């Protein structure tokens, strides 16, 4: 029997692990994998070692470890490799195979376009940002713990603003430009799949500008991407976070960038989409990466 472990970085934010767990749940019924686990390199459990032990106890003789990562970053090249090697020493009866990260796949453009079509106006952005604490575990290590953004009782007591109105879908095609907001990395190989994805999106939306902006390290920045769309004549821009989980970038960094952009460009309406990591398309690509690794292993 083959086991599958989807492994992500992990975050101090409680809800950040929920996206990966949801993908594991989506894939748990597939006949190719006898057991599917989500694991985290740091901050959260189960660890990769713990997930591997669960696979062995379930009867898996071979386990494919699939990185929950966009490109070949440090998570893939160093962290996962080291922990897989350690797990192999702990469980000599289990054969470990490491799959490729998500990389480029046309289905991921569908994830972005679906998010763009459901982007919402600033009045309901809180619905998007509260995803970061949507699965609260009341953990004092979490940066949102006991703040107005925390969904625990202490957080609710501190929240003075009235409840936000429900999110409203934006009609398809309502935005006349699209900005894909990615994390960025000092290693160009880690962001190359994102650049290719945006190029592919541009081919699917030839009439409307599609721009890529990074939160940090890589260029161009999100502000520059928004300005490019504005100068092209766009007056409604959908921003889709190409992030795999709702961490601090979704809860803090991106809102700050967008708030500054709204001040600088009041003539441009910004719409915010859901983060791409929630899409079922991501689970399908993860499964394909795992199956390809198993086929290559023989």
N, C-alpha and C positions, 0 to 999 in steps of 0.2 A: 504494500500500500504506500502511496505517496502522500506526504504532507506538504502543506504550503504555509509559509510564514511571510506575511507582509510586514516589513520593518520600516519604521519611520524614526525621525530624530527624537521626537518627544518635546514637550513644552511644559512650562510651569502653569500655563493657563489650563484650567480644568477641562474645558470643552474642546481643547485643541486635538485631543486624541479621538474624538468621536467620529470624525470623517473617516479615519483609517479603520476603525472598528466597523463602521457601516459597510465599507468595501469588503471586509472579511465576512460579514454576515451575508452579503450578496453572493459571495463565491462559495459559501459553505455547502450549498446544495449541489454543486457540480460534481459529476461522477468521477472526474479526473483526479480529484483530491479527496482522500479519505478524511482528512482533518484540515481545517484552515484556522490559522491563528494570526492575530495582530500583535506585534511586539514593538518595543521602543528602546532606543539606545540609551536614553537618559531621562531622568525626572519622573517617568511613569512606568508602570508595570502592566503586563508582564515584560520582563527583559527577554532578549533573544534566547538566552540560555533557558529561561523558564518555559518559553513557548516551545523550544526544541524538546525539552523533557516531556511536555504534554503530548507532542507528536509521537515520541517514542512509546509512551505509555498507551497511546491509542493504537499502536501497532505499525506505525510508519517505519519502513526500512530505509526510505529515501525521503529527504526533505529539500524542497526548493525554496531558497530565501530570495524574496523579490523586493528590491529597494523601493520604498515609497518616496521617490525622488524624480525630479524632472530630467536632470542630466547627470553626467559622471562627475559629481562633486566630491568633496572630502567624505561625505556620508557613505558614498559607494566605494571610493578608492581606498579609504583607510579604515574608517570606523566599522563598517559592516564586515570587511575582510578580516579584521582582527577578532571580532566577536564570533564570526563563523568558525575561524580556526580554533578559538577557545572551546566552542561548543563541540567541535569534532573530537577534541581531546577528552572532553567530559563524557561523550556518548560514542564510543568507538564502534558500536554496532549500527550506527546510523550514517548513511552516506549523504553528505551535504552538497548541494548544487546551488550556485549563485546566479540569478537571472540578471538581465540588463534592466536599467531603470526605464521609466516611461518613454523618454526620448521624444521623437516626433512620430505622430500617428494622426491621420486625417480625422479620426473620430474625436480627437481632442479639440479640433476646430468646431465640431458640432457642440461640444460642451461650452465653448466660449460664446458661440452664437446664441445658444439657448439662454445663457445667462444675460446676454445683451438684450435680447427680446423681452426679458422680464425685469430689466433694470428699473429702479424706482427713483423718484425725485428726493431732494434733500429732506423734505418734511418727514420721510419715513426711513431715512438711512439707519436710524437706531435699530430697526428690525433686522438689518443686515449685521450691524456691529454687535448686537447682543448674542449672535451665534457663538462668540468667543466664550461666553459664560453660560451657554444654553444647557450644558450638562454638568452643572456645578457639583463638586464633591466636598464643598466647604473646607477647602485646603488652605491653611494660612500662608503657604508658600506662593499661592497664586497672586499675581499683581493686582487682580481685581477684588481680592478678598476684602469684605467689609467696606467696599467703596460703593458709591451710588450705582455703579454698573454691575455690581455683584448680585446674582439672583437669590442669595441666601436671605434669611430674615433680617440680619443686620444691614445688609445692603439695601433691602427694600425700605427699611426704616430711614435710611439716609437719603433715599431718592425723593427729591422735592418736586420734580417736574411731573406733570400729569402723564398718564399712559399715552404712548404713541398710537396714532390711528393705524389700522391694518394696512399692510403693504398692498399696493395696487399695481397690477401688471401694466406695463407700458405696451401699447399696441405694436405689433410687429412692424419694423421699419420706421418707427417714430424717431429714432436717433439718426442723424445724418453723418455721424462719424463714430468710430470705435477706437478706444485706447485700451490696449492690453497692458495691465500693470503687473510687472513681475518683480521678483526679489532682487536679482543681480548677484554676480559672483566675480571674484578677481580672476578666476580661471575661465577663459573664453569657452572652453569645451563644455563647461557646465551650463552656459546660457545659449549655446548654439542651437539646441532643439527649440528654444523659445523663438529665436529669430526666424528659424525656418517655418515655425508654426504661423507667425505673423505674415510672412511672405505668402504662405498658402491661403491665409484668410484674405489677403489683398486680392488674390486671384478669384476668390469666391464673391467678393464685394467690389467689383471694379469701379462702380460709380461713386462709392463712398470711401473717404479716407480711412485707412486702418493704420494706426501708429502703435509703436511699442515704447513703453517707458519703464525704467527701473527705479525701485525704491532706494537702492544704494549701490555703490561700487561701480556698476556698469553704466554705460552711456547708450542712449540719451536718458535723462531723468524724466519722470512723469510730467513735471511742469513743462519741459521742452516738448514732449509729445502732445500735450494739450494745446500748447501755443501753435504747434504745427497744424493741428486740426482747425483751430480758430482762424488762422491766416488763410486756410484753404476755403473759408466761407462757412464752415460748419457752425451751427447755432444750437444744436442739441447733441451732446457727446455722451455716449455710453461708456463707462469705465468698468472693465471686468478684471477683478483681481485674479491673476493666474497664479494663485497660491493653493497649496494642497491642504492646508488646515487653517482654522481661524485663530491664529496666534496674535502676538502683539502688533504685527504689521497691519493686520486687518482692524484691530481694535483701536490702534493709536496712530501709527505712522501714516497710513493712507488717508484717514480722515483729515489729518493736519495738512497734508499736501493739497487735498481737494478744497479745504476751506480757504487756503491761501490763493488757490487758483480762482475761486469764485470772487474773491475780493479784487483780484487783479483783472479778471475778465467778467464783469457783471453782465456783459452782453451774450455770454455763452451759458446755456443751461447744462448742468452736469447731472447725469443719471448714474446710479451705482448698481451694478449687478452683483449677484451672489458669487462667492469664490468658486473657482472652477473645480476644486478638489471635491466638492459635494456631488458632482455629476456621476451618474451610473456609467457613463462612457469611460471614466477613469478605471473603474473596476474591470471592465471588459479588456482594456489594454493591459492591465496588470496580469490578468489571467493568461493572455496571449504571451506575455513576456515569460511567465513561469513555464508554460507548455513548451515554448521554444527552447528554453534551457534544458528541460527534461529530454526533449528530442536530441539535443546536441550531446547530452551526457550518455545517450545510448541506453 
